[in-house]
Amino acid sequence: MRPRRPGLLLALALALALALAALPTAARPHHNHRRAKQRGKIDRAWRARREQCEGSAACGALEEHPRLLCALRCLSSDCFGRVYGPPAEELEEGEVDRVREREFEECVRHEEKQRQAAPQ
């Protein structure tokens, strides 16, 4: 029969528990909640403007693809021209270009951020 060492077993269990408790804290990514909240506010603002553009008299009566292009131009003609370029480079019906879509969104976010920061 082996002698029991409850002190050693307890010390090992405590060390293991402390090591495991420290892992999630060290592995947790740093989030800037204020920045994320601000970005959400900006996204809501430009998405609301896009919905207004899609429902406008100029864009609302068009078919799906032309309505999308019309709404993007209405939302920001500068960003539309920068990202989608001349008419020859515009999206074709059914084409999905995620890269240019993200570029356009970033451009519109930047414009919206400037619009919100401007004195009124």
MIVO-345784 format. One record per residue: residue in one letter; x, y, z of N, C-alpha, C, CB in turn. Coordinates in steps of 0.05 Angstrom, whole numbers, plus 32768, in hexadecimal, padded with zeros to 4 digits. Atoms other than C-alpha are relative to their C-alpha. Glycine has a CB too. Example, Ala and Ser with C-alpha at 12.3 -4.5 7.8 and 13.67 -1.06 7.14 Angstrom:
<recs>
A80127FE8800080F67FA6809C8012801880007FEC80018019;S7FF07FE87FFF81117FEB808F7FF18016800E800980097FE3;
</recs>
This chain:
<recs>
M80107FE880008000800080008012801980007FED80008018;R7FF17FE78002801A80457FEC7FF5801480138001800B7FE3;P800A7FEB7FEF8016807F801B7FF380167FEF8017800C8012;R800E7FEA800E7FE580B68005800D801B80067FE27FFF8007;R7FF57FE47FFD7FFD80FD7FFA7FEB80147FF8801B80037FF0;P80157FEE80087FBF81287FFA800A801D7FFB7FEA80018016;G7FF67FE580047FE881687FFF800B80047FE4801580078015;L7FF47FFF801B800E81597FBF7FEA7FFF7FEA80147FE97FFC;L8016800280137FCF81457F9A7FEF801A7FFF7FEE7FE88008;L800F7FE77FFF7FAB81847FB1801080167FF37FFA8007801D;A7FEF7FEB800C7FE681B07F9C80007FFD7FE2801D7FFE800B;L80018004801D7FE781907F577FE580087FF480067FE37FF9;A801A7FF8800A7F9C81997F4E7FFC801E80007FEA7FF38012;L80027FE27FFE7FA081E27F648011800D7FEA80098009801C;A7FEF7FF680157FDA81EF7F347FF37FFD7FE5801B7FF38001;L800D800680197FB481CF7EFB7FE880137FFC7FF77FE37FFE;A80177FEF80017F7581F77F0B8008801D7FFA7FF07FFF801A;L7FF67FE480057F9C82397F0C800A80037FE3801680078014;A7FF57FFF801C7FBF82297ECA7FE980007FEC80127FE87FFB;L8017800080137F7C82197EA87FF0801980027FEF7FE88007;A800F7FE77FFD7F5B82577EC4800E80177FF27FFD8007801E;A7FF17FEB800D7F9382827EA87FFF7FFF7FE1801D80008009;L7FFF8003801D7F8E82667E617FEB80117FF27FFB7FE37FFA;P80147FF080107F4C82867E4A8006801E80017FE47FFB800B;T7FFA7FE47FFE7F6282CA7E63801780077FED80088008801D;A7FE97FFA80117FA482C77E3E7FF97FFC7FE280187FEE8007;A80078006801B7F8482AB7DFF7FEA80127FF57FF87FE37FFD;R80177FEF80097F4A82DD7DFD800A80177FEF7FF1800B8019;P7FF87FEA80117F51830E7DC47FF7801B800B7FF57FFD7FE3;H80067FE57FF67F5183587DD37FEC800D7FEC801980128003;H80157FF480107F1183797DB97FFD801D80087FE57FF18001;N80057FE47FFA7F0683C37DB47FE280047FFB801180137FED;H801D800080027EBC83C57DC37FF5801C7FF77FF37FF9801B;R80087FE580087EB784117DBA800280037FE180108015800E;R7FFC7FFF801D7ED2840B7D737FEC7FEF7FF2801D7FF67FF9;A80148011800C7EA483D17D637FE4800D80017FFF7FE4800D;K801A7FF27FFD7E6883F97D7D7FFE80177FEC7FFD800A801D;Q80007FEA80137E7C84357D537FFC7FF67FE3801A80108002;R8003800B801B7E8384097D157FE47FF77FFB80147FE97FFC;G801B800880027E3F83EC7D227FED80177FFA7FF77FF18019;K80107FE780047E2184327D258004800A7FE4800880168015;I7FFA7FF8801B7E4384447CE47FF27FEE7FEC801E80027FFB;D800D801380127E2B84047CC27FE280037FFF80077FE38009;R801E7FFC7FFF7DE3840F7CD97FF980197FEF7FF68003801D;A80077FE7800E7DE584567CBD80027FFC7FE2801380168009;W7FFD8002801E7DFF84447C777FED7FEB7FF5801C7FF97FF9;R8013801480097DD284067C737FE4800C7FFE80007FE78012;A801A7FF280017D9584327C837FFF80117FE77FFC80108019;R7FFF7FEF80187DAB84627C4C7FFE7FEE7FE6801A80107FFE;R8002801280187DB384277C1B7FE37FF77FFC80127FE78004;E801C800780027D6C84107C2B7FEF80167FF57FF57FF7801C;Q800E7FE9800B7D5384567C1D800580027FE28009801A800F;C7FF97FFF801C7D7884557BDB7FF17FEB7FF0801E7FFE7FFC;E800D8016800E7D5B84117BC87FE280057FFD80057FE6800F;G801C7FFA80017D15842A7BD77FF9801A7FF37FF57FFF801B;S80057FE6800C7D1D846D7BB57FF17FFD7FE5801A800F7FFC;A800E8000801A7CF584807B7780127FF97FEA7FF2801B7FFB;A7FED800580167D34847D7B4D80077FE37FFE801980118004;C7FF6801C80017D4884367B617FEA7FEB800580157FFD8016;G801480147FF77D0984157B7D7FF27FF17FEA7FEC800E8010;A8010800D80167CE784067B3A80127FEE7FEF7FF380157FF0;L7FEE800F80117D2583E57B1C80007FE28007801C800B8001;E7FFC801D7FFB7D32839A7B1680167FFD801580077FF07FE6;E7FED80057FEA7D5F837A7B4B801C800A7FFB80017FE38007;H7FE47FF880057DA483837B2C8003801E7FFB800B7FF07FE8;P7FFE7FE380047D9A83CA7B117FF9801080197FEE80097FE9;R80077FF27FE77D7A83DD7B548018800080137FE77FF2800D;L7FE880017FEF7DB883C57B79801580147FF7800C7FE37FFF;L7FED7FEC800A7DE683EE7B4C7FF7801C800680057FFB7FE2;C800B7FE57FFB7DB8842A7B5380038007801D7FE280017FF7;A7FFE7FFB7FE37DB784237B9F801D800580087FF47FE98010;L7FE37FFC7FFA7E03841E7BA28009801C7FF780117FEA7FF4;R7FFA7FE5800A7E0A845D7B777FF4801580127FF780037FE3;C800F7FED7FF07DD684817BA1800D8002801C7FE27FF78003;L7FF380017FE57DF9846C7BE2801A80117FFF80067FE48008;S7FE77FF180027E3C84887BCB800A7FFE7FE380157FF68014;S7FF68001801C7E4C849A7B83801E80017FFF7FF480187FF0;D7FE380007FFF7E9484A87B97800B7FE48004800A80138016;C7FF7801B7FFA7E9E84637BB67FFA7FED7FE87FF47FF6801A;F8007801180177E7984437B7C801380037FE97FE380067FF7;G7FED7FFB80167EA684647B49801C7FF680068001801E7FFA;R7FE580097FF87EE584537B7080027FE27FFF8007800A801C;V7FFF801D7FFD7ED4840A7B7C7FF77FF17FE67FEF7FF68017;Y800B800F80177EAA83F57B408009800D7FE57FE280008001;G7FF47FF480187ECA84257B0E7FEC80077FEA80157FEE7FF5;P80117FF980177EB084357AC97FEB7FEA7FFB801080057FE7;P8016801380057E7084137AB0800A7FE57FF57FED800B7FED;A7FF6801A800B7E9A83DD7A8C80097FEE8017801780057FED;E7FF780117FEA7EB383C57AD07FEB7FFB80158018800D800D;E801680047FED7E7083C57AF47FFA7FE280027FE780107FF8;L8009801C7FFC7E5383857B107FED7FF87FEA7FF47FFC801B;E8013800B80137E31835A7ADD7FEA7FF28010800D7FEC7FEC;E8016800D7FF27DEE833C7AEE80077FE4800A7FE77FFE7FEE;G7FFA80197FF47DF783027B1E801D7FFE800A7FFC7FEA7FEC;E7FE480007FF77E4183137B2B80028008801D801180137FEF;V7FFB7FF97FE47E5883137B73801E800480037FF57FE98013;D7FE47FF97FFD7E9983367B818004800A801D800A80167FEC;R7FFE7FFA7FE47EA683337BCC80168014800680067FE68010;V7FEA7FEE7FFC7EE883597BC77FF7801D7FFC80187FFA7FED;R800A7FE580057EC883967BA67FE9800880137FF780037FE3;E80167FFB7FED7E8C838F7BD4800B800B801B7FEF7FE78005;R7FF37FF77FE77EB983957C11800D801B7FFD80157FEB8009;E7FF37FE680057EE083CF7BF27FEB80168001800F80007FE5;F80157FEC80017E9F83F47BE57FF58005801D7FE97FF67FEE;E800A7FFC7FE57E8683E87C2C8014801080117FFB7FE4800D;E7FEC7FF17FF17EC884017C4A8000801D7FF7801C7FF47FFB;C80017FE4800A7EC4843F7C1E7FE8800E800B800080007FE1;V80187FF37FF67E7D844D7C3380018004801E7FE77FEF7FF9;R7FFC7FFC7FE37E8E84417C7C801280188006800D7FE7800D;H7FEE7FE97FFC7EC784737C767FF0801A7FFB80187FFE7FED;E80107FE880057E9884A67C577FEC800680167FF07FFD7FE5;E80147FFD7FEA7E63849A7C8D800E800980197FF17FE68005;K7FF17FF87FE97E9784A17CC38007801E7FFE801A7FEF8004;Q7FFA7FE480047EAD84E47CA67FE680118002800C80057FE5;R80197FF27FFF7E6484F97C9F7FF78004801E7FEA7FF17FF0;Q80087FFE7FE47E5784EA7CE98013801280107FFF7FE4800C;A7FED7FF07FF27E96850D7CFF7FFF801E7FF9801C7FF67FFB;A80017FE580097E88854C7CD87FED801080127FF680027FE3;P80127FEF7FEF7E6B85867D017FE680067FF1800E801A8008;Q801A7FFC800D7E2185907CF37FF4801A80087FED7FEA8007;
</recs>
